[in-house]
Amino acid sequence: MSEEKILEILSQIQDPFLKNDLVSLGFVKSISLNGNKLSLELGSASDNDSNVKTDSAIRNAFKINSPETEISGITFTKGITTHINPKKTEIFPEVKNTIAISSGKGGVGKSTIAANLAASFAQKGFKTGLIDADIYGPSIPLMFGINEKPKVREVNGKSKLLPIEKYGVKIMSIGFLVDVNSAVVWRGPMASSALRQFISDVIWGELDVLFFDMPPGTGDIQLTLSQTVPLTGAVIVTTPQEISLADARKGYHMFEKVNVPTLGIIENMSYYQLPDGEREYIFGKEGGRQMALEFNTKLLGEIPINTQIRTGGDEGKPVVISNPGLTESEILSRISDELINEINIVNANRKENSDLVIEI
């Protein structure tokens, strides 16, 4: 039994959720053949009940096509598909997906969400990177407790930076390269140039997902990223209050104009849980849910206010790492699962050669 034959048989099996075969989806993670005993590790976009059916379908397929092969075990883990785009392959040849974490205005906890999502993806075994694209106000170094500078490596006669790795996440930020107390007083083109360097002059290696922690607003950085990197999609972070939602809507429309799908909305600071169990909706109620309905997109989750989230950011240890059993950490973990589902759906439904179109 050759690996080619095994892959041929697996190519007959579809993931029930994505309606495509396991090989085309890139869900064959490992094949181990010991004599006639075969063990498989497979990615899956489906739930546990569907995985049981897929397991049965695989065993039946091998009974028919290779009856001498004994399947000793099939393990399913969460799978993530690849955004296929020639331009992305040229820029990031080993990066499967690029995700912008965005907000219309500052102060909604976007960087906190970006840090915790990246850490959560890494916890789930995905190869994860994070670019701090907020050139003027980089906060990722503080949130990950990083005080060192990136190392330099020569590649084909050109100096490139190695991202700094913490909690399983590869990270790059302008905050690594300037003094912590220095203000970055640059015009837009200089900031855009710095972002391009983070894209082209950093050795990212193989990644399942590369997150971009975007600055607030809809300016130069957002357009530079959208024009330079074919993004898999964007996630918009908002609070429930109308002043935040008004700017979040602008962010949604900006990504729509540059052909970047919005993968979902995350509502942060949704409520405060009182000691008696009641909820106090300090910033309003269900604004993120209404926005998701308005734009027919996914509400990925609602995150309550909790001091430990803030403490984790200040102490350089995202709350999903420092306190994984906390209710808010579990919510963030579920949000990362929902985001993986949306990435898989968008990649499965994406039209080939969907080039970027800037509408003015």
Buried (B, 14 or more C-beta within 10 A) or exposed (E): BEEEEBEBBBBBBBBBBBEBBBBBBBBBBEBEBEEEEBBBBBBBBBEEEBBEEBBEBBBEBBEEBBEEBEBEEBEBBBBBBBBEBEEBBEBBEEBBBBBBBBBBBBEBBBBBBBBBBBBBBBBBEBBBBBBBBBBEBBBBBBBBBBEEEBEEEEEEEEEBBBBBBBBBBBBBBBBBBEEEEEEBEBEEEEBBEBBBBBBEBBBBEEBBBBBBBBBBBBEBBBBBBBEBBBBBBBBBBBBBBEEBBEBBBBBBEBBBBBBBBBBBBBBBBBBBBEEEEEEEBBBBBBBBBBBBEEBEBBBBBBBBBBEBBEEBBEEBBBBBBBBBEBEBBEBBBEBBBBBBBBBBBBBBEBEEEEEBEEEE
